[in-house]
């Protein structure tokens, strides 16, 4: 084989490998973008749920606080043991 033919063969091999790597890179970029979008959606959903649970927790604390206050008031009516 002559030098020109060897060079052409090597160039074809390099082009082929570059194309394969470009395809893999594109696929990986696409997967990374999809994962990022999924992560963002999950984060938004979880943030919303956390806010809902914090509201429920505040409500529960208020109810329990009122319950404890009424129990404390009713203890005044019970005579203490001597």
C-alpha positions in Angstrom: 0.0 0.0 0.0 1.2 3.4 -0.7 1.5 6.2 1.8 -1.5 8.0 0.4 -3.7 5.0 0.7 -2.6 4.3 4.3 -3.3 7.9 5.2 -6.8 7.7 3.6 -7.5 4.4 5.6 -6.4 6.0 8.8 -8.5 9.1 8.1 -11.6 6.9 7.5 -10.9 5.1 10.8 -10.6 8.3 12.7 -13.7 9.8 11.1 -15.6 6.6 11.9 -14.5 6.7 15.6 -15.3 10.4 15.8 -18.8 9.8 14.5 -19.3 7.0 17.0 -18.1 9.2 19.8 -20.3 12.1 18.7 -23.3 9.8 18.7 -22.5 8.6 22.2 -21.9 12.1 23.3 -25.3 13.3 21.9 -27.0 10.3 23.6 -25.4 11.1 26.9 -26.3 14.8 26.7 -29.9 13.9 25.9 -30.0 11.5 28.9 -28.4 14.1 31.2 -31.0 16.7 30.0 -33.8 14.3 30.7 -32.5 13.4 34.1 -32.1 17.1 35.0 -35.7 17.8 33.9 -36.9 14.8 35.9 -34.9 16.0 39.0 -36.3 19.5 38.7 -39.9 18.2 38.4 -39.3 15.9 41.4 -37.8 18.7 43.4 -40.8 21.0 42.7 -43.2 18.2 43.7 -41.4 17.5 46.9 -41.2 21.2 47.7 -44.9 21.6 47.3 -45.5 18.5 49.4 -43.2 19.8 52.1 -45.1 23.1 52.2 -48.4 21.1 52.6 -47.0 19.0 55.4 -45.6 22.0 57.2 -49.1 23.6 57.1 -50.6 20.4 58.4 -48.0 20.2 61.2 -48.7 23.8 62.2 -52.4 23.0 62.4 -51.7 19.9 64.4 -49.5 21.8 66.8 -52.2 24.4 67.2 -54.8 21.8 68.0 -52.6 19.9 70.4 -51.6 23.2 72.0 -55.3 24.0 72.6 -55.9 20.5 73.9 -53.0 20.8 76.3 -54.2 24.2 77.5 -57.7 22.8 78.1 -56.3 19.8 80.0 -54.2 22.2 82.1 -57.4 24.2 82.9 -59.4 21.2 83.9 -56.6 20.0 86.3 -57.4 23.1 88.4 -60.9 21.7 89.1 -59.4 18.4 90.5 -58.5 18.5 94.1 -54.9 17.7 94.9 -53.9 14.7 97.0 -52.5 15.5 100.4 
